[in-house]
């Protein structure tokens, strides 16, 4: 487990620091608010009911975006790789009623918090020189602070960029729970509202411009 975590962190550092000198980079910050359902279990561990959980979770990231060569696509499309480093917490996904024990410990709710290192591929449709529609998909990656448990999964999203500001939707799915024995519910189908400020490199994302990233 620890080796996997080290490899993941090293890969992220290489993504951020070992870019080709001809590449164009963008940097910024992103904030996410996540909403999902809360799953309730009785004291014997049997599923009881599902409830909406508006509390959800909040995550924040430092973002680095690598614009791939514009000659690979038509002028009105741009491709990029996005690496992020940050974290947060997902609250109240699972509630265990009564005296529910896992590994000898009484648990009530599943609310993991920890380090996240999402890596995504993104395509941008350049509507104007300053307005862009984007779609993306990738791997969320999360290391839980409780027991250093590591989760992968997948995520996908879409939204709009207005110059350096972007807003959109992201669906996050993690591949297992954060309790031993995979007890409780997976963090699947989490609906996320995202907002971000991404600076530098916007001049390379214009629909009509002689400036291109190579």
PyMOL commands that set and color helices and strands:
alter all, ss='L'
color gray80, all
select helices_A, chain A and resi 2-17+70-72+180-182+202-205
alter helices_A, ss='H'
color red, helices_A
select strands_A, chain A and resi 24-41+47-67+77-90+94-102+105-110+113-116+119-126+131-139+142-144+150-151+153-162+165-174+190-199
alter strands_A, ss='S'
color yellow, strands_A
deselect
rebuild
show_as cartoon
